[in-house]
Amino acid sequence: MQELRPSETSEWYTPKYIFDALNCQFDLDPCSPGPGHWVPANKVYTIEDDGLVHPWEGLVWMNPPFGGRNGQVPWLKKFLIHGNGIALVSALTSSGWFHDWATKAETLVFPRGKTKFIRPDGSVGKSPGYGIVLLGMGDRANKALRQCKLGWFVDNMNWVDFEDD
Ligand SMILES: C[S@@+](CC[C@H](N)C(=O)[O-])C[C@H]1O[C@@H](n2cnc3c(N)ncnc32)[C@H](O)[C@@H]1O
């Protein structure tokens, strides 16, 4: 994702070094530009398929399309319910959606530095205004995040919603 207005594109791709660090072969990328992309996923859903309406199977890589304010929430909900994979979202730690959904992941990694995303022509985008967070669900994802050395690893297994007390 990038710092974009809703009218702008979702065609910003995850840099390859993130996948090198994660060292995972994913079963599904449910929000993909199409087959043959460098995301290491055995199966993809594109905008034509609509990855939100299909069932997800196996270890998922999810970098959701930009959808304006709260546009990623349906993707995050589906990711958390699926419970097996790694998601990339902006580390917008003051946003309501971040507190409502990103904090429910079992593990989190806040990579050091700003992640520059890749355009469809292969060029590298400008440094965004904020960082990203990788969210982990399930044993394989959590282990990959723990070992990736991209940044600050957070084990969130004992997360407590104090409003429930
Ligand atoms: C931020 S890019 C991430 C691409 C790739 N997964 C990656 O990590 O580099 C989001 C992608 O989702 C695609 N997309 C948009 N709406 C979608 C939908 N409803 N279902 C599946 N893919 C969608 C866009 O075309 C775009 O390629």
The ligand as an SDF file (V2000), in Angstrom:
LIG
                    3D

 27 29  0  0  0  0  0  0  0  0999 V2000
   -1.5400   -3.4290   -3.0440 C   0  0  0  0  0  0  0  0  0  0  0  0
   -1.6270   -4.4930   -4.4560 S   0  0  0  0  0  0  0  0  0  0  0  0
   -0.7790   -5.9300   -3.8670 C   0  0  0  0  0  0  0  0  0  0  0  0
   -0.3580   -6.8390   -4.9630 C   0  0  0  0  0  0  0  0  0  0  0  0
    0.4070   -8.0750   -4.5200 C   0  0  0  0  0  0  0  0  0  0  0  0
   -0.4430   -8.9560   -3.7420 N   0  0  0  0  0  0  0  0  0  0  0  0
    1.6140   -7.7030   -3.7030 C   0  0  0  0  0  0  0  0  0  0  0  0
    1.6620   -7.9820   -2.5030 O   0  0  0  0  0  0  0  0  0  0  0  0
    2.5300   -7.1140   -4.2810 O   0  0  0  0  0  0  0  0  0  0  0  0
   -3.3480   -4.9820   -4.3920 C   0  0  0  0  0  0  0  0  0  0  0  0
   -3.7780   -5.7690   -5.6120 C   0  0  0  0  0  0  0  0  0  0  0  0
   -5.1350   -6.2020   -5.4220 O   0  0  0  0  0  0  0  0  0  0  0  0
   -5.7910   -6.1630   -6.6600 C   0  0  0  0  0  0  0  0  0  0  0  0
   -7.2310   -6.0660   -6.3770 N   0  0  0  0  0  0  0  0  0  0  0  0
   -8.0010   -4.9760   -6.2640 C   0  0  0  0  0  0  0  0  0  0  0  0
   -9.2620   -5.3140   -5.9160 N   0  0  0  0  0  0  0  0  0  0  0  0
   -9.2750   -6.6640   -5.8170 C   0  0  0  0  0  0  0  0  0  0  0  0
  -10.2770   -7.6250   -5.4960 C   0  0  0  0  0  0  0  0  0  0  0  0
  -11.5250   -7.2450   -5.1830 N   0  0  0  0  0  0  0  0  0  0  0  0
   -9.9470   -8.9330   -5.4930 N   0  0  0  0  0  0  0  0  0  0  0  0
   -8.6870   -9.3270   -5.7830 C   0  0  0  0  0  0  0  0  0  0  0  0
   -7.6810   -8.4630   -6.1010 N   0  0  0  0  0  0  0  0  0  0  0  0
   -7.9780   -7.1520   -6.1020 C   0  0  0  0  0  0  0  0  0  0  0  0
   -5.2200   -4.9530   -7.3590 C   0  0  0  0  0  0  0  0  0  0  0  0
   -5.3990   -5.0380   -8.7610 O   0  0  0  0  0  0  0  0  0  0  0  0
   -3.7520   -5.0130   -6.9250 C   0  0  0  0  0  0  0  0  0  0  0  0
   -2.9700   -5.7250   -7.8660 O   0  0  0  0  0  0  0  0  0  0  0  0
  1  2  1  0
  2  3  1  0
  2 10  1  0
  3  4  1  0
  4  5  1  0
  5  6  1  0
  5  7  1  0
  7  8  2  0
  7  9  1  0
 10 11  1  0
 11 12  1  0
 11 26  1  0
 12 13  1  0
 13 14  1  0
 13 24  1  0
 14 15  1  0
 14 23  1  0
 15 16  2  0
 16 17  1  0
 17 18  1  0
 17 23  2  0
 18 19  1  0
 18 20  2  0
 20 21  1  0
 21 22  2  0
 22 23  1  0
 24 25  1  0
 24 26  1  0
 26 27  1  0
M  CHG  2   2   1   9  -1
M  END
$$$$
